Structures are given as structure tokens and as C-alpha cells.
Amino acid sequence: MKTEIRIGLIGYQFMGKAHSHAYRDIPFFFDTDVKPVLKAICGRNEEAVQQAAEQMGWESYETDWRALIARDDIDVIDIVTPNNTHAEMAIAAAKAGKHVITEKPLAMNVEEAIRMHEAVTENNVIHMVCHNYRYVPAIQYAKRLIAEGRIGKIYHFRANYLQDFIMSPDFPLIWRLNKEVSGSGALGDLGAHSLDLARFLVGEISEVVATTETFIKERPVGAMTGGLSAKVKGEEKGSVTVDDAVAIIAKFENGALGTLEATRFAGGNRNRNQFEINGERGSVRWNIEDMNKLELYLADDEEGMQGFRTIDVTEESHPYVGSYWAAGHMIGYEHTFIHLLYEFLQGIAKNRQPVPNFEDGVQNQAVLAAVEASANDGTWKRVADLKYS
């Protein structure tokens, strides 16, 4: 008999759907020690959250997140709400003895992130932050190759995360464009993913210098309608208070050099997340637009045959994919959440802390803070100074 882990999810739109789907599919594909139970979903709009509960298979719903946390039939609180709510919800959940997972970025600032980490640590609960791209099988395989020394000492990490969904000046002023709710713009929404992958694959970042730009400074007021869609509400306009784009130069503790770009103004790029890593013995590169493939160059290949080879990361020997289909049969974006939440539930079952967790979230938050500080005055910033200030 598998142990049931009863889930309470706060939020029901884009990420709420992704997390709900993952919990439902974990037992189908993975032989786990536990069974996730979709106990309750929470949202402020009763009609909408009731509909989401029925559509996504939740047993019940709440309209007050505090009531959800107070329920004694909930073991896990999963937070997929706007960034300014993460800290209060996660701290309350930890104090109630609930295991906690939250969407990225972990918090609005370093101080919040530290308080969240202290809360989960003091209350001895399992915790995780949802940097789902770590759990792309091709990226997990790249991590394995790097750890085995296949590409040797790393010299460069090069990444860009490009979207274009807010390029129209008529696209409304949504919460993602309000600093009081989101904390930052392309930096925290997209750049946070690239910075997490940099830390995961290469190592900790020691210093950064950066610049940001807001191209459209005023927009009609509106609201999200699901996914990355939104609608205008009335004729009122408001100021955009976050960055539209960010460019970063980073120095790693191990001596590697990083260049990272994140923008929501790259026309024709719906969700182009990619990186390349160059080392003394080879290179790896990946792009979400062909997410099951990893490109690998090895310098010791014989002369005349050198160059990037494409590895189809769908063999049973590759991370996670042996639980799905035959080799060459692709998996997709939604499976990254299945893998991450599988690790989260296994962590609860075995009382071991999975990654990325709130400690990773604190470190990533410190890098984000260093980037913002550098963009404000144009100088290099040490990440440690922002983490411990």
C-alpha cells in the first residue's frame, strides 16, 4: 500500500494546470513510494476555482489560502501565485508543518528568501522551488557529462531566453509588469531560469555586471486570461515598472565567464530558451525548441570528424525517459514538471531534501539582486555582498 500525500494547490491558471497535470501523471509513469492525492485547489474567484477543480480533478476547493493551509487533510502546499505572495504563504505553510513547493523566483528579494528558508528549515519540512528546466532529460544528461569531466574545465556559459509576447504597445499592464507584484520583469521571469541553469551546470556565480531596459513605459491596464494571454480592462493606463530586457556578464567562482540575455521583445521567439557551454575538452548546447536533443562537441574526436554531434536524448539510459516510450519517441514541456514533482514527492517519502530547494532559491535571489544593483549604477557587484548585506 502506497502512502498518500495530500496536495493543496494555491493558484489555478497556467502553472496551476501544469502542476495539476504532473501530479496526476506521476503514478502512471513512475513507480513511486507514494500516491499524490489532489485534495484541494485554492483561488479567490469562486466560480473560476470551482471550474478549475472540476476540470483538473481536484476533490475540493477553497477561496482563502489560509483556510487551505489550516486543513488537517493537507500534507503539501504548492504555491503557483504571483511572486509577492510566495513568502507569506510559504512561511505560514512551513509553520503549519506542511511541505512546501513554490514557483520561481522564490521571493521578491533576498530578505524574504532568507526568511522562507529559515521557516522551512526550522520546521523540518521538505521544500523545493520550481525551476523545471533542470528536469529536462537533455539537461540532466548534460549535467552528467559535465560531472564526468567529458568537456573538461569550463570556460564559457552563454545563454539567452527570448520571448515576444508583450511587444505590442497595446498589450495590457498585467501583474508581470508591476514591480510591486512581480519584483522584476524579464530578469525574474526568464533570467531566473537561465541563472539557475548556470548555477546547476557550471557552479556558483561570484560577480555580475548588467544593464536593463524598459522599451514601452506605459500600457493600458489589464489582466491575465490564461497562459500568456491578457485582456485590456477599460481605458485606464499605467506605468510599466519592471525591465523588458536584461543583459548580464557573470563571473563564476571556478573562473568561467558567463553572458546571459533575457528579453520579452525578441520578435518571432515565443519561448526560445537556450544555452551553450564551452570547456577545454568540448562543448554542449541545448535549445528548448528541440528539447529532446543535446548537441555535444568533443575535442579528442579524430581529425576530419570533429564538430557538434546531435544526441537524441530518448534512450532508456538517459535520465527519466526510460519511464515513457520507446527510443526516438519524444516527450515535452509538461514532463519537466512531472520529473520535478516526482523528485519532490520522493523527497517527502524518503525524508531527503531534493533540489532545487529554498537554499538554491536564496542563492538565485542574491544573483538577481546583484544584477538589479549593477543595472542601477553600472558597476560590478559581488553576489555575496547582496546575500549577506
C-alpha positions as CSV (number, residue, x, y, z in Angstrom):
1,M,0.0,0.0,0.0
2,K,1.5,3.3,-1.1
3,T,1.5,6.3,1.3
4,E,-0.9,9.0,0.2
5,I,0.5,12.6,0.1
6,R,-2.4,15.0,0.0
7,I,-1.8,18.1,-2.1
8,G,-3.1,21.6,-1.6
9,L,-2.5,23.9,-4.6
10,I,-2.8,27.7,-4.4
11,G,-3.4,29.0,-7.9
12,Y,-5.2,27.5,-10.9
13,Q,-4.1,29.2,-14.1
14,F,-1.1,28.5,-16.4
15,M,1.2,26.9,-13.7
16,G,-1.7,25.5,-11.8
17,K,-2.6,23.4,-14.8
18,A,1.0,22.3,-15.3
19,H,1.3,21.2,-11.7
20,S,-2.1,19.5,-11.6
21,H,-1.3,17.5,-14.8
22,A,2.1,16.4,-13.3
23,Y,0.6,15.1,-10.1
24,R,-2.0,13.1,-12.0
25,D,0.6,11.6,-14.3
26,I,3.4,10.7,-11.8
27,P,1.8,7.4,-10.7
28,F,1.1,6.5,-14.3
29,F,4.7,6.7,-15.4
30,F,6.8,6.2,-12.3
31,D,6.9,3.5,-9.7
32,T,6.8,5.7,-6.6
33,D,6.7,5.1,-2.9
34,V,3.7,7.5,-2.6
35,K,0.5,8.4,-4.2
36,P,-0.3,12.1,-4.7
37,V,-3.9,12.9,-3.9
38,L,-5.3,16.1,-5.4
39,K,-7.1,17.1,-2.2
40,A,-7.9,20.9,-2.7
41,I,-7.2,23.8,-5.0
42,C,-7.4,27.4,-4.0
43,G,-8.2,30.7,-5.7
44,R,-10.0,33.9,-4.9
45,N,-12.6,33.7,-7.7
46,E,-15.0,31.0,-6.5
47,E,-16.6,30.4,-9.9
48,A,-13.3,30.1,-11.6
49,V,-11.6,27.9,-9.0
50,Q,-14.6,25.6,-8.8
51,Q,-14.5,25.1,-12.5
52,A,-10.7,24.5,-12.3
53,A,-11.2,21.9,-9.6
54,E,-13.7,20.0,-11.7
55,Q,-11.6,20.2,-14.9
56,M,-8.3,19.3,-13.3
57,G,-9.5,16.6,-11.0
58,W,-9.3,18.2,-7.5
59,E,-11.6,16.8,-4.8
60,S,-12.4,20.2,-3.3
61,Y,-11.6,23.9,-3.5
62,E,-11.0,26.9,-1.2
63,T,-11.2,30.6,-1.8
64,D,-8.9,31.5,1.2
65,W,-5.3,30.2,1.2
66,R,-5.2,30.4,5.0
67,A,-8.1,28.0,5.2
68,L,-6.3,25.7,2.8
69,I,-3.2,25.7,5.0
70,A,-5.2,25.2,8.2
71,R,-6.8,22.0,6.8
72,D,-5.6,18.8,8.6
73,D,-6.2,16.7,5.4
74,I,-3.4,18.6,3.5
75,D,0.3,17.5,3.6
76,V,1.8,19.7,0.9
77,I,1.2,23.3,-0.1
78,D,2.1,24.0,-3.7
79,I,2.3,27.8,-4.5
80,V,1.8,29.0,-8.1
81,T,0.6,32.5,-7.4
82,P,2.3,35.9,-8.2
83,N,5.7,36.5,-6.7
84,N,4.7,38.9,-4.0
85,T,2.6,36.2,-2.3
86,H,5.2,33.5,-2.1
87,A,6.9,34.5,1.2
88,E,3.7,34.9,3.3
89,M,2.2,31.7,2.0
90,A,5.3,29.5,2.3
91,I,6.2,30.7,5.8
92,A,2.7,30.1,7.0
93,A,2.7,26.6,5.4
94,A,6.0,25.7,7.0
95,K,4.8,26.8,10.4
96,A,1.8,24.6,10.0
97,G,4.1,21.6,9.3
98,K,3.3,21.4,5.6
99,H,5.9,20.5,3.0
100,V,6.2,23.4,0.5
101,I,7.0,23.9,-3.1
102,T,6.7,27.3,-4.8
103,E,7.1,28.7,-8.3
104,K,10.1,30.7,-9.2
105,P,11.6,33.1,-8.4
106,L,11.4,32.1,-4.8
107,A,10.7,35.6,-3.4
108,M,10.6,39.3,-4.1
109,N,14.0,40.0,-2.5
110,V,16.9,38.3,-0.6
111,E,15.5,39.1,2.8
112,E,12.2,37.4,2.0
113,A,14.0,34.4,0.6
114,I,16.2,34.0,3.7
115,R,13.1,34.2,5.9
116,M,11.4,31.5,3.8
117,H,14.5,29.2,4.0
118,E,14.7,29.7,7.8
119,A,11.0,28.8,8.1
120,V,11.2,25.5,6.2
121,T,14.5,24.6,8.0
122,E,13.3,25.4,11.5
123,N,10.0,23.4,10.9
124,N,11.8,20.5,9.3
125,V,9.7,20.3,6.2
126,I,10.7,19.3,2.6
127,H,10.9,22.3,0.3
128,M,11.5,23.0,-3.4
129,V,11.5,25.8,-5.9
130,C,10.1,25.1,-9.3
131,H,13.0,25.6,-11.8
132,N,11.5,22.9,-14.0
133,Y,14.1,23.3,-16.8
134,R,16.6,21.4,-14.6
135,Y,14.5,18.4,-15.2
136,V,14.6,18.3,-19.0
137,P,16.3,14.9,-19.7
138,A,18.8,16.5,-22.1
139,I,19.9,19.0,-19.4
140,Q,20.1,16.2,-16.8
141,Y,22.3,14.3,-19.3
142,A,24.4,17.5,-19.9
143,K,24.9,17.7,-16.2
144,R,26.1,14.1,-16.1
145,L,28.6,14.7,-19.0
146,I,30.0,17.8,-17.2
147,A,30.3,15.9,-13.9
148,E,32.1,13.1,-15.6
149,G,34.7,15.6,-16.9
150,R,33.8,15.0,-20.6
151,I,34.2,18.6,-21.6
152,G,36.9,19.4,-19.0
153,K,37.3,22.7,-17.3
154,I,34.6,25.1,-18.2
155,Y,35.5,28.4,-19.8
156,H,32.1,29.9,-21.0
157,F,28.4,29.7,-20.2
158,R,26.3,31.5,-22.8
159,A,22.6,31.7,-22.6
160,N,19.6,33.6,-23.8
161,Y,15.9,33.4,-23.0
162,L,13.8,35.1,-25.7
163,Q,10.1,35.8,-25.8
164,D,8.0,38.3,-27.7
165,F,4.5,38.2,-26.1
166,I,4.4,41.8,-24.8
167,M,5.9,43.6,-27.8
168,S,2.7,45.3,-28.8
169,P,2.1,48.6,-27.1
170,D,-1.5,47.5,-26.8
171,F,-0.6,44.5,-24.7
172,P,-2.1,45.4,-21.2
173,L,-0.4,46.2,-18.0
174,I,-0.6,42.9,-16.2
175,W,0.9,41.8,-12.8
176,R,4.1,40.7,-14.5
177,L,4.8,44.3,-15.5
178,N,4.2,45.7,-12.0
179,K,7.3,45.7,-9.7
180,E,5.2,45.6,-6.5
181,V,3.8,42.3,-7.6
182,S,6.5,40.6,-9.7
183,G,9.7,42.1,-8.3
184,S,11.3,42.4,-11.7
185,G,10.4,41.8,-15.3
186,A,12.3,39.7,-17.9
187,L,15.0,39.3,-15.2
188,G,12.9,37.4,-12.7
189,D,10.5,35.8,-15.2
190,L,13.1,34.5,-17.7
191,G,16.6,35.3,-16.5
192,A,16.0,33.5,-13.2
193,H,15.7,30.2,-15.2
194,S,18.9,30.9,-17.1
195,L,20.8,31.8,-13.9
196,D,19.5,28.7,-12.2
197,L,20.8,26.5,-15.1
198,A,24.1,28.3,-15.0
199,R,24.5,27.5,-11.3
200,F,23.3,23.9,-11.8
201,L,25.6,23.2,-14.7
202,V,28.6,25.3,-14.1
203,G,28.7,26.4,-10.5
204,E,28.1,29.4,-8.3
205,I,28.3,33.0,-9.7
206,S,30.6,35.3,-7.8
207,E,30.2,38.7,-9.6
208,V,27.9,40.3,-12.2
209,V,27.6,43.5,-14.2
210,A,24.4,44.1,-16.0
211,T,22.1,46.5,-17.8
212,T,18.3,46.6,-18.3
213,E,15.8,48.4,-20.5
214,T,12.1,49.1,-20.5
215,F,11.1,49.8,-24.0
216,I,7.4,50.6,-23.5
217,K,6.9,52.6,-20.4
218,E,3.1,53.0,-20.3
219,R,0.3,50.5,-21.2
220,P,-3.4,50.0,-20.9
221,V,-4.4,48.4,-17.6
222,G,-5.5,44.7,-18.0
223,A,-5.3,41.2,-16.6
224,M,-4.1,37.7,-17.5
225,T,-6.6,35.4,-19.1
226,G,-4.6,32.2,-19.0
227,G,-1.2,31.2,-20.4
228,L,0.5,34.3,-21.6
229,S,-2.8,35.9,-22.9
230,A,-4.3,39.0,-21.4
231,K,-7.1,41.5,-22.0
232,V,-7.5,45.2,-21.5
233,K,-9.9,46.5,-18.8
234,G,-11.3,49.9,-19.7
235,E,-9.4,52.9,-20.9
236,E,-7.1,53.5,-17.9
237,K,-3.3,53.4,-18.5
238,G,-0.5,52.8,-16.1
239,S,3.3,52.8,-15.9
240,V,5.4,49.7,-16.5
241,T,7.8,49.5,-13.5
242,V,9.9,46.5,-14.5
243,D,12.5,45.7,-17.1
244,D,11.6,44.5,-20.6
245,A,15.1,43.1,-21.2
246,V,18.3,42.4,-19.3
247,A,21.9,41.7,-20.4
248,I,24.3,40.2,-17.9
249,I,28.1,39.4,-17.8
250,A,28.8,37.0,-15.0
251,K,32.0,35.6,-13.4
252,F,31.8,32.2,-11.8
253,E,33.7,31.1,-8.7
254,N,35.5,28.4,-10.7
255,G,36.8,31.0,-13.2
256,A,34.3,30.5,-16.0
257,L,32.8,33.6,-17.8
258,G,29.1,33.9,-18.4
259,T,27.0,36.0,-20.8
260,L,23.2,35.9,-20.3
261,E,20.3,37.7,-22.0
262,A,16.6,37.7,-21.2
263,T,14.0,39.7,-23.1
264,R,10.3,39.7,-23.9
265,F,11.0,41.8,-27.0
266,A,12.6,39.3,-29.4
267,G,10.1,39.2,-32.3
268,G,9.4,35.7,-33.6
269,N,10.6,34.0,-30.4
270,R,7.7,32.6,-28.5
271,N,9.8,30.8,-25.9
272,R,13.4,30.3,-27.0
273,N,15.4,29.2,-24.0
274,Q,18.9,28.0,-25.0
275,F,22.5,27.8,-23.7
276,E,26.0,26.7,-24.8
277,I,28.8,25.7,-22.5
278,N,32.4,25.6,-23.7
279,G,35.1,23.7,-21.9
280,E,38.8,22.7,-22.5
281,R,37.8,19.3,-23.9
282,G,34.5,20.0,-25.6
283,S,31.2,21.9,-25.6
284,V,27.4,21.2,-25.1
285,R,24.5,23.2,-26.2
286,W,20.7,22.9,-25.9
287,N,17.6,24.8,-27.1
288,I,14.0,24.2,-25.8
289,E,12.7,24.4,-29.3
290,D,14.2,20.9,-29.9
291,M,14.3,20.0,-26.2
292,N,14.9,16.2,-26.6
293,K,18.2,16.8,-28.4
294,L,21.6,17.7,-26.9
295,E,24.5,18.9,-29.1
296,L,27.9,17.7,-28.0
297,Y,31.4,18.5,-29.3
298,L,34.5,16.6,-28.1
299,A,37.9,17.9,-29.0
300,D,39.5,14.5,-28.9
301,D,37.4,13.2,-31.8
302,E,39.7,12.3,-34.7
303,E,40.7,15.0,-37.2
304,G,38.2,15.3,-40.0
305,M,35.3,14.1,-37.9
306,Q,35.2,16.9,-35.3
307,G,32.1,19.0,-34.9
308,F,28.9,19.1,-32.9
309,R,27.0,15.7,-32.9
310,T,23.3,15.6,-32.0
311,I,22.3,13.2,-29.3
312,D,18.7,12.1,-29.3
313,V,18.1,12.0,-25.5
314,T,15.3,9.4,-25.7
315,E,17.2,6.2,-24.8
316,E,16.4,4.2,-21.7
317,S,19.9,5.0,-20.4
318,H,19.0,8.7,-20.4
319,P,17.6,10.4,-17.3
320,Y,13.9,9.8,-16.7
321,V,12.9,8.9,-20.3
322,G,13.0,5.1,-19.7
323,S,9.7,5.6,-17.9
324,Y,8.0,6.7,-21.1
325,W,8.1,5.5,-24.6
326,A,10.4,3.6,-27.0
327,A,13.6,5.3,-28.1
328,G,13.0,8.2,-30.5
329,H,9.5,8.9,-29.2
330,M,9.6,12.4,-27.8
331,I,8.4,13.9,-24.6
332,G,7.5,17.5,-24.0
333,Y,7.5,20.6,-21.7
334,E,4.9,19.1,-19.4
335,H,7.2,16.3,-18.5
336,T,9.7,18.6,-16.8
337,F,7.1,19.2,-14.1
338,I,6.4,15.5,-13.8
339,H,10.1,14.9,-13.1
340,L,10.5,17.8,-10.7
341,L,7.4,16.9,-8.7
342,Y,8.3,13.2,-8.7
343,E,11.6,14.2,-7.0
344,F,9.6,16.4,-4.6
345,L,7.3,13.6,-3.6
346,Q,10.1,11.0,-3.3
347,G,11.9,13.5,-1.1
348,I,8.9,13.6,1.2
349,A,8.6,9.8,1.2
350,K,12.3,9.2,2.0
351,N,12.8,12.3,4.2
352,R,15.6,13.6,1.9
353,Q,15.9,17.2,0.6
354,P,15.6,17.4,-3.2
355,V,17.0,20.2,-5.4
356,P,16.5,22.9,-6.4
357,N,15.3,23.9,-2.9
358,F,14.9,27.1,-0.9
359,E,18.6,27.2,-0.3
360,D,19.0,27.4,-4.1
361,G,16.3,29.9,-4.2
362,V,18.2,32.2,-1.8
363,Q,21.3,31.9,-3.8
364,N,19.5,32.7,-7.1
365,Q,17.7,35.6,-5.4
366,A,21.1,37.0,-4.4
367,V,22.3,36.9,-8.0
368,L,19.0,38.6,-9.2
369,A,19.6,41.3,-6.6
370,A,23.2,41.8,-7.7
371,V,22.0,42.1,-11.3
372,E,19.5,44.8,-10.4
373,A,22.0,46.6,-8.3
374,S,24.5,46.6,-11.1
375,A,21.9,47.8,-13.6
376,N,21.1,50.7,-11.3
377,D,24.7,52.1,-11.2
378,G,26.6,50.3,-14.0
379,T,29.2,48.7,-11.7
380,W,30.3,45.1,-10.9
381,K,28.5,43.6,-7.9
382,R,29.7,40.7,-5.7
383,V,26.8,38.3,-5.1
384,A,28.0,37.6,-1.6
385,D,27.6,41.3,-0.7
386,L,23.9,41.2,-1.7
387,K,23.3,37.9,0.0
388,Y,24.7,38.9,3.4
389,S,24.0,42.6,3.4
